Amino acid sequence: MFGDEVRTKAKDKVLTDRVLENPVDRYQLRFRCRLVIILVIILLLLWAARFGRRFLVDRPVDYSRIEEHFKYGSIGSEPGGSLFYAVGGLLPPYWIFRALPKICPDKLPGGYASLGFIFESGRDLPIGVSKRQRLGFEQVGLNCAGCHTGTYRDEPNGEPHIVLGMPAHSLDLQKFLVSSSTAVWMSASTPTT
């Protein structure tokens, strides 16, 4: 109704009044501005809640069987904590950990099995490596089964039998830690062309 003319008939003439603004228009404009501000605040709060849920959640993978939990369950050794108070180990995130043998075959020849880790069929991580959602990423870390699970064979070419609690007689943990950390740092510092 901005710029409208209102004509009022008087006794002897017609009065013309140009209306520049009325109280209803002013109220509607204020209401719409407040509504937009409230909607923006609600959207920002929802975004902050989603962001906080993603990056502040610390959730390990749960296993129903105690044997599975011993082999793959988290003991809190994954990197994480918070941005200001870091806790845990130095292994890379899950997807980098899985790709390292392919990215740096010279540092991890034959993959993690060549360093003595035991793999079960159908599993993407070796026994003794746990997975946890922390700081917005899937992180991996070592657990007790890495050093306390071994294998034996009935015959030299027979199928290996996994024994929980047995020493990991073929695991070279020091070589694993050096190889994986070196591979991460070398792949991170090597420029791609």
C-alpha positions in Angstrom: 0.0 0.0 0.0 3.0 2.3 -0.3 2.4 5.3 -2.5 -1.4 4.8 -2.7 -3.7 7.8 -2.8 -6.7 7.9 -0.6 -9.5 10.2 -1.6 -12.0 11.5 1.0 -15.0 13.5 0.0 -15.6 16.6 2.0 -18.5 19.2 1.9 -17.0 21.3 -0.8 -14.1 19.4 -2.2 -12.3 16.0 -2.4 -9.3 15.6 -0.2 -6.4 13.6 -1.6 -4.0 12.0 0.8 -0.9 10.1 -0.3 -0.2 7.2 2.1 3.5 6.4 2.3 3.2 3.9 5.1 0.5 2.5 7.4 0.8 0.7 10.7 -0.3 -2.7 9.3 2.5 -2.6 6.8 5.0 -1.7 9.4 3.8 -4.6 11.7 3.9 -7.1 8.8 7.5 -6.1 7.9 8.7 -6.4 11.5 6.9 -9.8 11.8 8.5 -11.1 8.7 12.0 -10.0 9.7 11.6 -11.6 13.1 10.3 -14.8 11.5 13.3 -14.9 9.1 15.7 -14.3 12.0 14.1 -17.1 14.1 14.2 -19.5 11.2 17.9 -18.7 10.6 18.7 -19.3 14.3 16.8 -22.6 14.2 18.7 -23.7 11.1 22.1 -22.7 12.7 21.2 -24.6 15.9 20.3 -27.7 13.9 23.5 -27.5 11.9 25.5 -27.1 15.2 23.8 -30.1 16.7 24.6 -32.2 13.7 28.2 -31.0 13.6 28.5 -31.7 17.3 27.0 -35.1 17.0 29.4 -36.0 14.2 32.6 -34.7 15.8 31.9 -35.2 19.5 30.6 -38.8 19.4 33.0 -41.4 20.7 31.4 -44.7 19.8 33.2 -48.1 19.5 31.9 -51.0 17.5 29.9 -53.4 19.7 30.2 -57.2 19.5 27.7 -59.6 21.0 30.1 -62.5 21.5 33.0 -62.1 23.9 35.4 -63.8 21.6 34.7 -61.3 18.8 35.0 -58.4 21.3 38.4 -59.8 22.4 39.6 -60.0 18.8 38.1 -56.7 17.4 36.8 -54.7 20.4 38.1 -51.3 21.3 40.1 -50.6 24.4 40.4 -46.9 23.7 43.7 -47.0 21.9 42.4 -45.3 18.8 43.5 -41.7 18.1 41.0 -39.2 19.4 39.8 -37.6 22.5 39.1 -34.0 21.5 40.8 -31.3 19.5 42.2 -29.9 22.7 43.0 -33.1 24.6 44.3 -35.8 22.4 44.3 -39.4 23.6 45.0 -42.8 22.0 47.5 -44.2 19.6 49.1 -43.0 16.4 47.5 -45.2 13.8 45.9 -43.5 10.8 42.1 -43.4 10.3 40.4 -46.6 9.1 40.3 -45.9 5.4 44.0 -44.9 5.2 44.9 -47.9 7.3 43.2 -50.2 4.8 44.8 -48.5 1.8 48.4 -48.3 3.2 49.6 -51.7 1.9 48.4 -50.7 -1.6 49.8 -47.1 -1.4 53.2 -48.1 0.0 54.0 -51.7 -1.0 57.7 -51.1 -0.3 57.0 -50.3 3.4 54.4 -53.0 3.9 55.3 -55.8 1.5 52.6 -58.5 1.6 50.3 -56.3 3.6 49.8 -56.5 7.3 49.9 -60.4 7.2 53.6 -60.2 6.3 54.2 -58.5 9.7 52.6 -61.3 11.6 49.0 -60.1 11.9 46.3 -62.8 11.7 43.4 -62.4 9.3 40.1 -64.2 9.4 38.2 -64.7 6.2 35.4 -62.2 5.7 37.1 -59.5 7.9 38.7 -56.4 6.6 40.9 -55.8 9.7 43.4 -58.2 11.2 42.8 -59.7 14.7 44.0 -57.2 17.3 42.9 -54.1 15.4 39.8 -52.4 16.6 37.5 -49.7 15.0 35.8 -46.8 16.7 33.9 -43.7 15.5 35.9 -40.7 17.0 36.3 -37.1 16.0 34.1 -37.6 13.0 36.1 -40.4 11.5 36.4 -44.2 11.8 39.7 -44.7 13.7 41.7 -47.9 14.2 43.8 -48.9 17.2 45.5 -51.9 18.6 43.9 -54.0 21.3 45.0 -56.9 23.5 44.4 -59.6 20.8 47.2 -58.2 18.6 49.8 -59.6 21.0 47.8 -62.3 22.6 46.4 -64.3 19.7 48.4 -66.9 17.8 48.0 -69.8 15.4 49.1 -73.4 15.0 48.8 -76.0 12.2 48.2 -79.7 12.5 50.3 -80.3 9.4 52.9 -78.0 7.7 50.5 -77.1 4.9 47.3 -77.4 7.0 44.8 -74.8 7.9 45.9 -72.5 10.7 43.9 -72.7 14.0 43.4 -69.5 15.9 44.0 -69.6 19.6 42.9 -66.7 21.7 45.3 -65.9 24.6 48.3 -67.6 22.9 51.3 -65.4 22.3 51.5 -63.9 18.8 54.8 -65.6 18.0 55.1 -64.2 14.5 54.0 -60.6 15.1 56.7 -58.0 14.6 55.0 -55.1 16.4 58.0 -52.7 16.2 58.3 -53.2 12.5 54.6 -52.6 12.1 54.6 -49.3 14.0 57.7 -48.1 12.2 56.4 -49.2 8.7 52.9 -47.8 9.1 54.0 -44.5 10.5 56.7 -44.1 7.9 54.3 -45.0 5.1 51.8 -42.4 6.4 54.3 -39.7 6.6 56.0 -40.5 3.3 52.6 -40.7 1.4 51.5 -37.4 3.0 54.7 -35.6 2.1 55.1 -37.0 -1.5 53.7 -34.6 -4.0 51.4 -36.0 -6.6 52.1 -35.1 -10.2 
